[in-house]
Amino acid sequence: MLEVVHLTKQYGPKLAVNGISFSVKKGEIVAFLGPNGAGKTTTMRMITGYLPPTAGEVRIEGIPIRQKPIEAKRRIGYLPELPPVYPEMTVEDYLHFVARLKQVPGREIKARVERACARCALADVRRRIIGRLSKGYRQRVGLAQAILHEPGLLILDEPTAGLDPRQSNETRELIRSLAGEHTVILSTHILSEAAQVCERVIIINRGELVAVDSPENLARRVKNTDTLLVEARGPAEAVARALGAVPGVAAVAPRAGGDGVAQFQVEAKGADVREALARAVVNGGWGLLELKPVELSLEEIFLNLTAAPAPAAAPGRP
Amino acid sequence: MSSLWTIVRKEWKLYFVTPAAYVVLALFAVIAGFFFYSMLAMYVMQSLGGGMFGQGSLDVNSQVLQPLFFDIGITLLFLLPMITMRTYSEELRSGTIELLKTSPVRRMEVVLGKFLATFGLLILLLIIAAGYVLIVVHYGKPDLGALWAAFLGLLLMGGSFLALGLLISSFTRNQIVAGVVTFALFLLLWVANWVTAYGSGTISGIFSYLSITSHFQNFTQGLIDVKDLIYYLSLIVGGLFLTARRMELAE
């Protein structure tokens, strides 16, 4: 369905995207995961033909987008970070315009607009002016625009950014419902979102492809080194010594505390040390206030993954 | 080809769902009307006086219509930047350019569509101007051939303004910047032949050739010269071509 071969984009001396290659099969939902500025948007813009790549190739259903832009673009639906709407138009006028722009045959336009409105739950705002709609609705108009011509490949750049939790849940539901007919690539910087919606995650950091894997595998790989947060009421030094003495603990780093409460970040190697840590605190006669695994930030996940030996990045790739 | 009309229709829809186009049209009618009235009043006064002092017969063409066409040209110089300044800048700012550039449309179709849309508005303006001219045609005996030539001149000059305005608008997402730069460029092109007044030789020749006014003058006098046609057409084609190139390279 989609093949990306050694895609590179250079802005002056800066490499925004550096030799990314991957492929996506028909009907898959794939997430681009990466922190802001990782090159997600640039990659998507090159896939959609908005930006010419410095090097590399993009093929959609085997059609190279650089050589045959019109043919390839007909097969793409694209929702940029900001929904590309004209605020002065009504939803209906706008969708009709997009339908003509996407070369939907004249007699089918009405039915397609109808269908897109129904799927994106826009029926009750069809005659409203887009500029007066809420952000959530505007995002849905953007989605309707992307699926209007029923393209094989849907590219969604941060489809849930800026939405409230209920709206982003609805949007995720909608995207999942689209998966049957369309191949979907979406970008996000939220790991849990990628895990909820996608079968495969492509991780990008600083313009480079870090890993391609299923969300479950990624979560497992990331959890290899357990980092735990321990909060106890007691003298900081004595508690730290007791925690450090627990077998399996590699390092104890003090964190913010005060008021007789001490906080530590405990690195464990291999074994599950949670019970032993709890025992150590209680045996010392201190109060255990909190003991939980530290959620790794996205940046830390990248550090973890990039630090891992190279073969680890291979499994899960078709 | 159908994509071209899709773009034209969209642009027109946007002109007329906002007050922008109505304001431009209405103000143009007022300003051109004022110019027409003052030229005509002057002419009437002179013709009364002329009869008294036995001067030769007065010419409607050179005393009413020629200056009127010139003033209409100046009015276009002020108004057209306001029409072109949003064409690309607004799409760049709001991100709708991403929709246009990722749709199965040729860049030239988008550029041409936008140009034709603004050109349509120019034609509407000139129809308003033609209303005033028709009054003269009805009551006087102007040289009709010269009138057609003058309108052709206005269309070509306006078209060149529009093509250059489109090009400038494609360079910035800021409408004000686009408008001001466009206006400044038009003004420079308008006054470029002033150098001929105090200089001679190659350089002043170049400036005189670049000047939009010196080419326009011939049209108002009823002269259609190939040299002038080539000047305007190359501005239009060059402007549109560069705009398309610019869109291809732009981020």
Interface residues (C-beta under 8 A of the other chain):
Chain A: R45 T48 G49 Y50 L51 P52 P69 I70 E71 K73 R74 I76 Y78 P80 E81 L82 P83 P84 V85 Y86 P87 E88 M89 D93 F97 V98 R100 L101 K102 Q103 Q145
Chain B: S2 S3 T6 I7 R9 K10 K13 L14 V17 T18 S94 G95 T96 I97 E98 L99 L100 K101 T102 S103 P104 V105 R106 E248 L249 E251
